[in-house]
Amino acid sequence: MSKHRCTRRAYFRLTDAGAGSLLLSSCGLKKEQDSHQPKAGNREKPKHIITLSFDDGFKKSSIRTAQIYEKYNLSACINIVATAGLKTFNPPGEYIAGSDRGDFDLWNELKQRGHEVMPHSYKHANLRQLPLAEAKDLIRRCLDYFSKELKGFDAKKAVFNFPYNSSTPELESWLPTQTKAFRTGGGAINPLPHAGQVKLTCTGYGPGNCEKDIEANIAQLLGRDSGWLIYNTHGLDGEGWGPITSGFLDKLLERLTAIKSVAVMPAGKALSQFSTV
């Protein structure tokens, strides 16, 4: 075992996010020695869970994200717009336009490789701004589309990720009748997965690079005894709103898998594996 053991306490001693990054990268631990990544059959709940939630389904970014996660034997959390892969898709905003989206051939391939693919709306409309009946209809259409196109999809086991992280009390009350859980805006740090947990909240930063904000939120998480950080990012290397670089993601996962108290995993997997522990 390396004498330079990296712990959450060591991370948190440096309050500057950039300094924390340097500290972790200098720890020199091998992930097979200290990783707390959940293995098959492991029911022990970690003290800290980190979910990086990649939205919108950018093709190039999703492929690269999956490759980086696989390097560390991790599952990526990819949330896609149901119709974004169609030629008729009309991107609703500046940071959603301009890049190719994946189709369900890609999503089925990534799911088969062990990554989590979850619904992020039917057409990326802001559901908070729509009449309730119309918003519900778009959610139903999204779930139906996934049921037809994504192999093995079960809405009752899915996490619905609100576009723009914009929900309403009425939709939040209704959605648990359709899905296992939903993700919306709110605090970055959630309680650890537990029975009856249906509302997941997240944070993000943009439109520019969000790496420093990710580091700051991780430092905040590790300063607590326990918690589940859900951070909403999008693409890599300039794609999407609030992107990160592929090099940063690679080094971040290397550092996080060296911290014994931390599990890096998708939202749906965290709920299914640990909500009854």
C-alpha positions in Angstrom: 0.0 0.0 0.0 1.3 3.5 -0.9 2.4 5.5 2.1 0.6 8.6 0.5 -2.9 7.4 1.3 -5.5 9.6 -0.3 -8.7 10.2 1.8 -11.7 12.5 1.8 -10.2 14.3 4.8 -7.0 15.0 2.8 -9.0 16.2 -0.1 -11.1 18.6 2.0 -8.1 20.1 3.8 -7.5 22.2 0.7 -10.5 24.4 0.3 -9.5 25.6 -3.2 -10.9 23.2 -5.8 -7.9 23.5 -8.0 -5.6 22.7 -5.1 -7.8 19.8 -4.2 -7.3 18.5 -7.7 -3.6 18.6 -7.4 -3.6 16.9 -4.1 -5.7 14.0 -5.4 -3.6 13.6 -8.5 -0.4 13.3 -6.3 -1.7 10.5 -4.1 -0.3 7.8 -6.3 -2.8 5.1 -5.3 -3.8 2.3 -7.6 -7.5 2.0 -8.0 -7.5 -1.7 -7.5 -6.0 -1.1 -4.0 -8.4 1.5 -2.7 -11.4 1.7 -5.0 -14.8 1.4 -3.4 -16.6 1.0 -6.8 -19.5 -1.5 -6.2 -18.8 -4.9 -7.6 -21.4 -7.5 -8.5 -23.3 -8.7 -5.4 -21.8 -6.0 -3.2 -24.5 -4.6 -1.0 -22.4 -2.4 1.2 -23.5 1.2 0.9 -20.6 3.6 0.2 -20.3 6.8 2.3 -20.2 9.0 -0.8 -21.7 8.5 -4.2 -20.9 10.7 -7.2 -23.1 10.8 -10.3 -22.0 12.8 -13.3 -25.1 13.1 -15.4 -24.4 13.6 -19.1 -27.4 15.1 -20.9 -28.7 15.6 -24.4 -27.0 12.7 -26.2 -24.2 14.3 -28.2 -22.9 11.5 -30.4 -19.2 12.3 -30.3 -19.2 13.1 -26.6 -21.2 10.1 -25.6 -18.9 7.7 -27.4 -15.8 9.3 -25.8 -17.4 9.5 -22.4 -18.2 5.8 -22.5 -14.6 5.0 -23.5 -13.2 6.9 -20.6 -15.6 5.3 -18.1 -14.8 1.9 -19.4 -11.1 2.6 -18.7 -11.9 2.6 -15.0 -14.6 -0.2 -15.2 -17.3 2.3 -14.5 -20.8 2.9 -16.0 -21.6 6.3 -17.5 -24.9 8.1 -16.8 -26.2 9.2 -20.2 -29.6 10.9 -20.6 -31.0 11.4 -24.0 -33.8 13.2 -25.8 -36.0 10.6 -27.4 -36.3 12.2 -30.9 -32.9 14.0 -31.0 -31.5 11.4 -33.4 -34.1 12.1 -36.0 -33.5 14.4 -39.0 -36.6 16.3 -38.1 -35.3 17.2 -34.6 -35.3 20.9 -34.0 -32.8 21.8 -31.3 -34.4 24.3 -29.0 -31.3 26.3 -27.9 -27.9 27.6 -28.8 -26.0 25.1 -26.7 -28.1 22.2 -27.8 -27.7 22.9 -31.5 -24.7 22.4 -33.7 -23.6 18.9 -32.9 -24.7 15.5 -34.1 -26.9 13.4 -31.7 -26.7 9.7 -31.3 -29.5 7.4 -32.4 -30.9 4.3 -30.7 -28.4 2.0 -32.4 -25.7 3.8 -30.4 -27.8 3.9 -27.2 -28.5 0.2 -27.4 -24.8 -0.5 -28.0 -23.8 1.6 -25.0 -26.4 0.0 -22.8 -25.2 -3.4 -23.8 -21.7 -2.4 -22.8 -23.0 -1.6 -19.3 -23.7 2.1 -19.5 -27.0 3.7 -18.2 -29.2 5.3 -20.8 -32.2 7.2 -19.4 -34.9 9.5 -20.7 -34.3 13.2 -20.9 -37.7 14.2 -22.5 -39.3 13.7 -25.9 -38.1 16.9 -27.6 -36.3 18.9 -24.9 -39.2 21.3 -24.2 -39.3 23.2 -20.9 -42.1 21.3 -19.2 -42.5 23.9 -16.5 -43.7 26.4 -19.1 -46.4 24.1 -20.6 -49.9 23.3 -19.5 -50.0 20.2 -17.2 -51.8 18.0 -19.7 -49.3 18.8 -22.5 -46.4 18.2 -20.2 -47.7 14.8 -19.1 -48.4 13.9 -22.7 -44.8 14.6 -23.7 -43.5 12.5 -20.8 -45.7 9.6 -21.8 -44.6 9.9 -25.4 -41.0 9.9 -24.3 -41.4 6.8 -22.2 -43.3 5.1 -25.0 -40.6 5.9 -27.4 -37.9 4.5 -25.1 -40.0 1.3 -24.6 -40.1 0.8 -28.4 -36.5 1.7 -29.2 -34.3 0.9 -26.2 -33.9 -2.8 -25.5 -34.9 -3.9 -22.0 -36.2 -0.5 -21.1 -38.7 -0.5 -18.2 -40.2 2.8 -17.2 -40.8 1.6 -13.7 -37.1 1.2 -13.2 -36.2 4.4 -15.0 -35.1 7.9 -13.8 -36.7 10.7 -15.8 -34.4 13.6 -16.2 -36.3 16.9 -16.6 -35.1 19.1 -19.5 -33.6 22.3 -18.1 -34.0 20.6 -14.7 -37.4 22.4 -14.6 -40.2 20.5 -12.9 -43.5 21.5 -11.2 -45.0 20.2 -8.0 -47.8 18.7 -10.0 -45.4 16.8 -12.3 -43.3 15.7 -9.3 -46.4 14.3 -7.6 -47.5 12.4 -10.8 -44.2 11.1 -12.1 -43.7 8.4 -9.5 -46.7 6.6 -11.0 -44.8 6.4 -14.3 -41.1 6.0 -13.4 -39.0 4.9 -10.5 -37.6 8.4 -9.9 -36.9 11.7 -11.5 -34.1 14.2 -11.5 -34.7 18.0 -11.3 -33.0 21.2 -10.2 -32.1 21.8 -6.6 -29.4 21.1 -4.2 -26.3 19.3 -5.5 -26.0 16.8 -2.6 -28.8 14.3 -2.0 -29.2 11.8 0.9 -27.7 8.4 0.1 -30.2 6.1 -1.7 -33.0 4.9 0.5 -36.4 3.3 0.3 -39.1 5.7 -1.1 -36.6 8.1 -2.7 -38.1 9.4 -5.9 -36.9 13.0 -6.2 -33.2 13.5 -7.1 -31.8 17.0 -7.3 -28.7 18.2 -9.1 -26.7 21.2 -9.9 -24.6 22.3 -12.9 -22.7 25.3 -14.3 -22.5 27.0 -17.7 -22.5 27.9 -20.4 -18.7 27.8 -20.1 -16.4 25.1 -18.8 -17.7 23.7 -15.5 -14.6 21.8 -14.3 -13.8 24.2 -11.4 -17.4 24.0 -10.2 -17.4 20.2 -10.3 -14.2 20.2 -8.2 -15.8 22.6 -5.7 -18.9 20.4 -5.4 -16.9 17.3 -4.9 -14.9 19.0 -2.1 -18.2 20.0 -0.5 -19.4 16.4 -0.7 -16.2 14.9 0.8 -16.4 17.4 3.6 -19.6 15.7 4.8 -19.9 12.4 6.6 -22.0 11.0 3.7 -24.0 12.1 0.7 -24.8 11.6 -3.0 -23.6 14.3 -5.4 -25.5 14.5 -8.7 -23.8 16.9 -11.1 -25.5 17.7 -14.4 -23.0 18.2 -17.2 -23.4 17.6 -21.0 -20.7 17.2 -23.6 -16.9 17.0 -23.8 -14.4 19.2 -25.5 -16.7 22.1 -26.3 -19.9 20.3 -27.0 -23.1 21.4 -25.2 -23.8 23.7 -22.3 -21.2 23.7 -19.5 -18.8 21.2 -21.1 -15.7 19.6 -19.7 -12.7 18.3 -21.4 -12.0 14.6 -22.0 -8.7 14.9 -20.3 -10.3 16.4 -17.2 -12.8 13.6 -17.1 -10.1 10.9 -17.4 -8.0 12.4 -14.6 -11.1 13.0 -12.4 -12.2 9.4 -12.6 -8.7 8.2 -11.9 -8.6 10.3 -8.7 -12.1 9.5 -7.6 -11.6 5.7 -7.9 -8.6 6.1 -5.6 -10.8 7.3 -2.7 -12.1 4.5 -0.6 -15.3 6.1 0.6 -16.4 7.1 -3.0 -18.5 5.2 -5.5 -18.9 6.7 -9.0 -22.1 5.3 -10.6 -25.2 6.3 -12.5 -28.4 7.4 -10.7 -30.6 4.5 -11.6 -27.9 2.0 -10.6 -27.4 3.7 -7.3 -31.1 3.5 -6.5 -31.5 -0.1 -7.6 -28.4 -1.3 -5.7 -28.6 0.7 -2.5 -32.1 2.0 -1.9 -33.0 -1.1 0.2 -29.7 -1.4 2.0 
